[in-house]
Amino acid sequence: MSAILSGTNPWHEEKTFIEREEVIKMNQSNERERLVVLKALQTAVQPVLEGYINSEECKNILEVGCGTGFFSRWLAPDWLTERISSLDVNLPSLREFQKLSPDGNLLRASIYRLPIGKERLDAVIGFSSFDSFLFLTRALGEVQRILKPGAKIILFQDLTTELYMEKGEENVSLETVERCHKDLIQDLEQKGFEIVAGRDDVLVGLAVESAEDIEKRVDADIPRREHPIFAGYDRGYAFPVFSRATREETGWTKEKVEEWLDSHDLAEIENTIKPARPFDDLQAGSGDVIEWVRIRCLVAEKTSDTKPR
């Protein structure tokens, strides 16, 4: 992917993010909304990790673009957390990550110049990170260099980024994610990787939790109904907005959330989003929240004849 911003090169991109304090606020906002639908996210993400990373053989695993550590703290299985190194170029985010996970193995480095030897790693994971790199081809070249033959790169996308916005674009939530998804496939195949999973399908996670359980992990005020209510997360957008902090940031009042719930029944939502299985099978009842997420995922394997950078 070529840089869209005129005159930009990898060094300029890194310089912009290395000390950028507001990145923490963005990470915290994203984490609040993800925590509302955490069980559904785990249902979507963890089977991919278990299915494509051999827990017996893979010892050296790198997460690229870790931010403040949402993936390793909330989504990675215990066996993976123990052997993963988390990398980011943003120092404030890494400092916050260290406060939250003092035992984490953190690495401050650029994706464009990884301080790792050739063919040293068993897997690379990116959770909402590779869709923000301006120089995607170069980033994937570094991944190709450090992975062993037969090793895999697993990329999850649930967010969009203004870095891709073209002049005049307004509705970028779908367009930018799908554009980046196609770029990832094209660049990986040009490097000689084999796409193992995720070329066409979208990960869907469904789960049921009580409102009380969700409120224990995130500062939320979830309305109660005689019937189950719905919390969705699709390409970075959560609806209805439950987090108190996010309500304040977005202008969603508690009354507006209540109004949204009253005007959207589960049958309408189910027909609109077409989840993996009907909501009726989830056995949700009064006081429960049906969580639904949809994210992109790509799994690619470095073949023995993978092309050099």
N, C-alpha and C positions, 0 to 999 in steps of 0.2 A: 504494500500500500504506500502510495506516495504521500509526502507531507502536504497538507492542504494549505497550511499557513505559509505565505510567501516568505522565503529567506530562512525557513526553519531547518535546523539539522538536529541530530540526536543530542548534541551538547546543549543546544538552546532549550530543547524539551526538558532535559534533566534539570537544568539550572532553574527552570520555572517551578519545578516540583520539589526540589531537595529540601527547602526550608519552609515550604508553604503551609502555614498553620491552619488555614481554612479547610484543608483536606481532612483534618480530624473531624470537623463538624459534619462534613459530607458523609464520612464513614459512620459516625454515630447516628445520623439520620437514617442511613440505609439499614444499620443494624436494628434500630427500633422497629422498623416496618417488617424486616425479616423475622424478628423474634415473635411477632404476632402469628406468623404462619410457619413457625420453626418445624413443627412435627411434619407438616406437608413437605417442606424443603428436604428434611432428612429422608423422607419416604422416596423422594425423587432422586436425590444425589447419592445416598449411601449404597444402593444396589449397583450403581455404576462403578464406584470405587472398589467394592467387594468383587465385582465381576471382572474387572480389567486390570487390577493390581494384585499380583500374587503375593499374599502376605507372608508366605514361607521364603520366597526368593528375593523380593524387593527390599533392600535395606537402605538405600540412599535415594531419597525423594525430595524434590524441591518444589515449593509453592512460590509462584512468581506473582508479585503484586499483592502482598498479603494485607496491606493496610494496617488496621489495628487488630487483626487476627480473628475476624469473625469465622472464617472457614475452619481454622484449626481448633478454635475454642468450642464451636457449636456443631459443625458438620462432620469433621473427620472422626472415624472410629478410633477407639483407644489405641489399637495396634499401629495405626497410621500416625497418630499424634506423637508417638514415641520415636519415630524415625524420620520425621519431616523437618526440613529446614525452611524457614519462611523468609522470603526476600522482598525488599521494597527499596525504592530510592528516596522516599519521603522520611526524613529524620523525625519530625514530630509524631508521625504515625507509629514508627518503630518504638519511640520512647513510651507512647501510650500502650502499645502492645506489651512491652516489657513489664509495665506496671500491672497489667491485667494477667499476664502469664510469665511470672519471673523465671520459670524453668524452660521457657521456649528457646529454641535454637534459631536466633535471628541473624540476618545478614543484610547489611546495607550495601547495595550494589546496583548497577544499571543492567537492565535486561540486554542492553546493546554491547556490554563488555563484562561478561560474567567471569568472576575469578575462580573458575572451575576448569579442570583439565579435560582433555578430549575423552569422550566415551567413558565418563565416570558415573553417570547417574542411571538409576533403574526406572525412574518416572519423573515427569514434570506435570504439575497441576496449576491451572489458572482458574480462579473463580472471579468472574467479573473484572478481569484485568487486561486481557489481550485485546479487548474491544476499545481500549483507551490508548494503545500505542500508535503514535503517528507513523512510525517506521516498522510496520508489521513484518515485512519481508526480512529485514535485518534481525528483528527479535527472534523470528522462527529459525533463522540461520544459526543463531547462538544456541537455541534449543537443540537443533540438529547436531551441533558440534559436541555438546556435553552428554547426550544420550548414548547409551550402549546400543548396539544392533539388537533389535527385538524389543527395545524399551518403548514405552508409550507416553504420549502427551495427551492429557485429558483437560479439555477446556469447557467451562460452564459460563454461559452468558445470561445474566438476568437484568442487566442495566443498559441504558443508552448513554451516550456522551455527546456534549455539544461540539466536541472536536470534529465530528463528522458532518455537522450541519452545513449544508450548502445554501447559498443565498436564495432567500425566498421560501425555504422549507419551514413548515410549521409543525406538521404531525410527524415527528421523527421517531416516536417510540417503536414503531414496527419497522419503518424503512431502514433506519441505521443498523439495527440489530441484524436484519436479514442481509443487508449489504455486507456487513462485517463477516457474517457467517459464510457467505459465498467467497469472500476474499480469503478467509482462513482455509477453506477447502482448496481453493486454487493454489495458494502459496504452499500449503503442505504437500500437495501433489507435485508441484514443480520441484520441491526439494527431494522428491522420491519417497515420501511417506505414503503409507497405505491407510486410507480411511477405513477404520474398523467399525465404527458406529456413529450415528447421528447425522448422516448426510441429509436425510429428508425428514426424519421424525423429530418431534419435540417432546422433551421430558414433561410428564404430568405427575404431580404428587397430590394425593388426597388424604386427609386425615381428619379426625374428630378429637377435640379437646374441650374440656369445660372452660367457661370464661374465667373461673377462679384460677385454674392452672396457668392460663396465659398471663393473667394479671400478676402472678407471682414472679415472672421473669421480665416483664416490661411494664413501664408506667403507663397503664392504659385504664380506661373507664368504659368497659364493654357493656352495652345495653343488654338487658335480659328480656327474653320473650318466652311465651308458652311453647313456641316452636323453635327449632335450631336456627341460628343466624349464620351468615356467610361472610368469610374473609378471603379475598382473592389477592393474588400477587402475580402480575403478568408483565414481564419485561420492565421491571423496575417500578411499577405503579401498584400501590396497594389500595383496595377499596372494600368497604368504606374505610375511612381513615380512623383508626382507633387510638393511636398514640397521642397522649395529651400534648406533648411537645410539637408533634407534627401538625396537630389541629391548630395550634397557635401559629405555626409557621405558614400554613396554607390558608388559614382563614375559615377552615371547617369548624363550625360550632357544634356543640353536642346536639343541639336541636336539629341542625342540618343532617347529622349522622342518623338521628332518630327518623327524620323524614325520609332519608334514603332507604333505610331498612323497611319502613312501612310501604314504600312504593315499589320495592323489588322483591317479589316472592321467589322461592327456590326454584319453582318450575320454570320461571322466566330465565333465571340465571343459568340453570342447567341446559336449557335449549340454546342459549347464547354461546356458552363456552364449550359445550360438548366434552365433558371430562371423560376420563378413562372408563369409569363405570358409573351407573346412576347413583345419585345421592341417596336414594331410598335404601341401598345396600349398606350404608354406613352406620345404620342404627343410631342416629343422632336424635336427641330429645331436647326437652326444655332445659335452657341454661347452657346448651352446648354450642360450640362454634365449629362449623364445617370449614376447614382450611383447604384452599386450592391454589396450587402454583403451576406455572408453565414457564419453562426456561429452555434455552438451547444448550445442547451439549455436543461436543465432537471428541471422538477418540481416534487417534491416529498412531500407527506403529512405525518405528524407524526400521526399514528393511535393510538387509545386508548390502543392497546395491544403492542405498540412499546417496543422493548426489551431495558432494561437498558444497560449502558455502560459495 
